[in-house]
């Protein structure tokens, strides 16, 4: 049976039947354009039988697009009304290989937890851990969600997410720019983020007051970025310190992190980094080298 994607009428009818109104609190803006859904799925390079993790499926527009491409989908939805309604919507449009988890996605930190939910058939089937995240993320928690998935799902080698364009540009920014910051570097610890297309406001209901874009995050291959001699926690603590007062030089910004201004200068010079530079000019590799120098 073919999978039918949601139309604008479907979206409004489902909302009416559920007596719900999209809320800013949960970052809900529902995609109702089939062409856009297929554009996202194509950009995600979804293959048949691939296990895809989706966060914030909402009414199921993207979920159905993923299922149409032949994927197996685990959808995590925080809204209990939407989570309860999604299986019936998907089944009614011809979808099958789906399971829905009604939880805060940030709290689902063990991939094994995904297998605790039944499929639409009611069966409990163990799937391999997901290989990709494809999602229209709630804009108010997009960065924490991305970082949580990268940290807790090592089998996910690629993320294709729709986020606010401002956030997308920040995630993909190069060192030295005004928008390069903590999210850029922390995502860069795990992989490389690139812009993957823009999404028109008109394909959402209700129409948001911000622009949306797709971001692709490709996880680093083993050895691509040398992270030996330090830890994620050490690097992230350094990044937080460097950007806490981003207009200060590293010598001043890292005083507390290093123990003193003199120690900050010593560690910076040991890492081959000029103490008068600012955090926004350092690449991910330089942050790693600086954290490593402190631990030597």
C-alpha positions as CSV (number, residue, x, y, z in Angstrom):
1,X,0.0,0.0,0.0
2,X,1.4,3.4,-1.0
3,X,2.0,6.1,1.6
4,X,-0.1,9.2,1.2
5,X,1.5,12.5,2.5
6,X,-0.5,15.1,4.4
7,X,-2.1,17.9,2.6
8,X,-3.0,21.4,4.0
9,X,-6.5,20.2,4.5
10,X,-5.4,17.1,6.3
11,X,-3.2,19.2,8.7
12,X,-6.1,21.5,9.6
13,X,-8.6,18.6,9.9
14,X,-6.3,16.7,12.2
15,X,-5.8,19.7,14.4
16,X,-9.5,20.4,14.5
17,X,-10.3,16.8,15.4
18,X,-7.7,16.8,18.2
19,X,-8.9,20.2,19.4
20,X,-5.3,21.5,19.4
21,X,-3.7,24.7,18.4
22,X,0.0,24.9,17.6
23,X,1.9,26.4,20.6
24,X,5.0,28.5,20.7
25,X,6.0,26.8,23.9
26,X,6.6,23.5,22.1
27,X,7.8,25.2,18.9
28,X,5.0,23.8,16.8
29,X,4.7,24.8,13.2
30,X,3.4,22.0,11.0
31,X,4.7,21.4,7.4
32,X,1.8,20.8,5.0
33,X,3.5,20.8,1.6
34,X,4.3,17.3,0.1
35,X,7.0,18.8,-2.2
36,X,8.9,20.2,0.8
37,X,8.6,16.9,2.7
38,X,10.1,15.0,-0.2
39,X,12.8,17.7,-0.6
40,X,13.8,17.1,3.0
41,X,13.8,13.3,2.6
42,X,15.9,13.5,-0.5
43,X,18.4,15.8,1.2
44,X,18.7,13.3,4.0
45,X,19.6,10.6,1.5
46,X,17.2,8.1,3.1
47,X,17.4,4.5,1.9
48,X,15.0,1.6,2.1
49,X,15.0,-0.2,5.5
50,X,17.2,2.4,7.1
51,X,16.4,3.1,10.7
52,X,15.7,6.8,11.1
53,X,15.2,8.7,14.3
54,X,12.8,11.6,14.2
55,X,12.3,14.1,17.0
56,X,9.2,16.2,17.1
57,X,7.1,14.5,14.4
58,X,4.1,16.6,15.2
59,X,1.2,15.6,13.0
60,X,3.3,13.2,10.9
61,X,4.1,15.2,7.7
62,X,7.8,14.3,7.7
63,X,7.1,10.9,9.3
64,X,5.0,9.9,6.3
65,X,7.7,11.2,3.9
66,X,10.3,9.0,5.6
67,X,8.0,6.0,5.5
68,X,7.3,6.7,1.8
69,X,11.0,6.4,1.1
70,X,11.0,2.9,2.8
71,X,12.6,3.8,6.1
72,X,11.8,2.4,9.5
73,X,11.1,5.3,11.8
74,X,11.3,5.8,15.5
75,X,9.5,9.1,16.4
76,X,9.9,10.8,19.8
77,X,7.1,13.2,20.5
78,X,6.9,15.2,23.8
79,X,3.2,16.2,23.3
80,X,1.0,13.4,24.6
81,X,-1.9,14.3,22.4
82,X,0.2,14.3,19.2
83,X,2.0,11.2,20.3
84,X,-1.3,9.4,20.8
85,X,-2.7,10.5,17.5
86,X,0.3,9.9,15.3
87,X,0.0,6.1,14.9
88,X,-3.6,6.3,13.7
89,X,-2.7,9.1,11.2
90,X,0.2,7.1,9.8
91,X,-1.8,3.9,9.6
92,X,-4.6,5.8,7.9
93,X,-2.2,7.1,5.2
94,X,-0.6,3.7,4.5
95,X,2.5,3.9,6.8
96,X,3.6,0.8,8.7
97,X,7.2,0.7,10.0
98,X,6.8,3.2,12.8
99,X,7.0,3.3,16.6
100,X,6.2,6.3,18.7
101,X,7.7,7.3,22.0
102,X,6.0,9.9,24.1
103,X,8.9,11.5,26.0
104,X,11.2,14.4,26.0
105,X,13.9,13.4,23.5
106,X,16.7,14.9,25.5
107,X,15.8,12.5,28.3
108,X,16.1,9.4,26.0
109,X,19.8,8.9,26.2
110,X,20.1,5.1,25.7
111,X,19.4,3.9,22.1
112,X,18.2,0.6,23.7
113,X,15.2,2.5,25.1
114,X,13.9,2.9,21.5
115,X,13.2,-0.8,21.4
116,X,10.9,-0.6,24.4
117,X,8.1,0.9,22.2
118,X,5.8,-1.3,20.1
119,X,5.4,-0.9,16.3
120,X,2.0,0.1,14.9
121,X,1.1,-3.6,14.8
122,X,1.6,-3.9,18.5
123,X,4.6,-6.1,18.1
124,X,7.8,-5.4,20.0
125,X,10.6,-5.8,17.5
126,X,14.2,-5.0,18.1
127,X,15.8,-2.8,15.5
128,X,19.4,-1.9,15.1
129,X,20.3,1.5,16.5
130,X,19.3,4.4,14.2
131,X,21.8,5.6,11.5
132,X,20.4,9.1,10.9
133,X,18.4,11.8,12.6
134,X,16.0,13.5,10.2
135,X,13.7,16.1,11.9
136,X,11.9,19.4,11.9
137,X,13.2,20.3,15.3
138,X,11.3,22.5,17.8
139,X,13.2,25.7,17.3
140,X,13.4,26.7,21.0
141,X,15.4,23.6,21.9
142,X,17.1,22.7,18.6
143,X,20.7,23.1,19.7
144,X,20.4,21.1,23.0
145,X,18.6,18.3,21.0
146,X,21.3,18.1,18.4
147,X,24.0,18.0,21.0
148,X,22.1,15.3,22.9
149,X,21.7,13.1,19.9
150,X,25.4,13.5,18.9
151,X,26.5,12.6,22.4
152,X,24.1,9.7,23.0
153,X,23.7,8.0,19.6
154,X,27.1,7.2,18.3
155,X,25.6,5.0,15.5
156,X,24.0,8.1,14.0
157,X,26.5,9.2,11.3
158,X,24.5,12.0,9.8
159,X,21.9,14.5,10.9
160,X,19.6,16.4,8.6
161,X,17.6,18.9,10.6
162,X,15.3,21.9,9.9
163,X,16.0,24.8,12.3
164,X,15.7,28.5,12.4
165,X,17.9,30.0,9.7
166,X,19.8,32.1,12.3
167,X,20.6,28.9,14.2
168,X,21.6,27.1,11.0
169,X,24.1,29.8,10.1
170,X,25.5,29.8,13.6
171,X,26.0,26.0,13.5
172,X,27.8,26.3,10.2
173,X,29.8,29.4,10.9
174,X,33.6,29.7,10.3
175,X,36.0,30.9,13.0
176,X,36.4,34.7,13.2
177,X,32.8,35.6,12.5
178,X,30.3,37.4,14.8
179,X,28.0,34.3,14.8
180,X,30.7,31.8,15.5
181,X,30.2,30.6,19.1
182,X,29.6,27.9,21.6
183,X,27.1,25.9,19.5
184,X,29.4,26.0,16.5
185,X,32.4,24.6,18.4
186,X,30.5,22.0,20.4
187,X,28.8,20.6,17.2
188,X,32.2,20.8,15.6
189,X,33.6,18.4,18.2
190,X,31.4,15.7,16.8
191,X,31.2,16.5,13.1
192,X,31.0,19.0,10.2
193,X,27.9,21.2,9.8
194,X,26.9,22.5,6.4
195,X,23.9,24.4,5.0
196,X,21.6,22.1,3.0
197,X,18.9,24.3,1.7
198,X,16.2,26.8,2.7
199,X,12.6,26.2,3.5
200,X,9.8,28.7,2.6
201,X,7.7,30.1,5.4
202,X,4.6,29.4,3.3
203,X,4.8,25.6,3.7
204,X,4.1,25.8,7.5
205,X,0.8,26.2,9.4
206,X,0.7,28.5,11.2
207,X,3.2,30.5,9.2
208,X,6.2,31.2,11.5
209,X,7.7,34.7,11.9
210,X,11.2,33.3,11.2
211,X,13.0,31.8,8.3
212,X,13.9,28.1,8.3
213,X,16.9,26.2,6.8
214,X,18.2,22.7,6.6
215,X,21.5,21.8,8.2
216,X,23.5,18.6,7.5
217,X,25.9,17.4,10.3
218,X,28.2,14.7,9.1
219,X,29.9,12.9,12.0
220,X,33.7,12.9,11.9
221,X,35.2,9.6,10.7
222,X,37.6,7.9,13.1
223,X,40.9,9.9,13.1
224,X,39.5,12.8,11.1
225,X,39.9,15.1,14.2
226,X,42.5,14.1,16.7
227,X,40.8,14.1,20.1
228,X,43.4,12.1,22.0
229,X,44.9,13.5,25.2
230,X,41.7,15.3,26.3
231,X,38.0,14.7,26.8
232,X,34.7,16.2,25.5
233,X,34.0,17.5,29.0
234,X,37.4,19.3,29.1
235,X,37.0,20.8,25.7
236,X,33.4,22.0,26.4
237,X,34.4,23.6,29.7
238,X,37.2,25.5,27.8
239,X,34.7,26.6,25.1
240,X,32.3,27.9,27.7
241,X,35.0,29.8,29.4
242,X,36.4,31.3,26.2
243,X,33.0,32.6,25.1
244,X,31.7,33.7,28.5
245,X,33.1,37.1,27.8
246,X,33.7,36.9,24.1
247,X,35.1,40.4,23.6
248,X,38.0,39.7,26.0
249,X,41.3,38.3,24.9
250,X,41.9,34.6,25.7
251,X,44.5,35.7,28.2
252,X,41.8,37.5,30.2
253,X,38.9,35.2,29.4
254,X,40.7,32.0,30.5
255,X,42.1,33.4,33.7
256,X,39.8,31.4,36.0
257,X,39.9,28.4,33.7
258,X,43.7,28.2,33.9
259,X,44.1,29.4,37.5
260,X,45.6,32.8,36.8
261,X,46.4,35.1,33.9
262,X,50.0,33.9,34.0
263,X,48.9,30.3,33.7
264,X,46.6,31.2,30.9
265,X,49.5,32.7,28.9
266,X,51.7,29.7,29.6
267,X,49.1,27.2,28.4
268,X,48.2,29.3,25.4
269,X,51.8,29.7,24.3
270,X,52.3,25.9,24.9
271,X,49.5,25.2,22.5
272,X,51.0,27.7,19.9
273,X,48.1,30.2,20.4
274,X,48.7,33.9,20.7
275,X,47.3,35.0,24.1
276,X,45.8,38.2,22.6
277,X,43.5,36.3,20.3
278,X,39.8,35.9,21.1
279,X,37.8,32.7,21.5
280,X,35.8,33.4,18.3
281,X,39.0,33.1,16.2
282,X,39.9,29.5,17.4
283,X,39.0,26.5,15.3
284,X,37.7,23.3,16.9
285,X,41.2,21.7,16.5
286,X,42.8,24.7,18.3
287,X,40.3,24.3,21.2
288,X,41.2,20.6,21.4
289,X,45.0,21.4,21.3
290,X,44.5,24.1,24.0
291,X,42.6,21.7,26.3
292,X,45.3,19.1,25.7
293,X,48.0,21.6,26.6
294,X,46.4,22.3,30.0
295,X,46.4,18.6,30.8
296,X,50.1,18.1,29.9
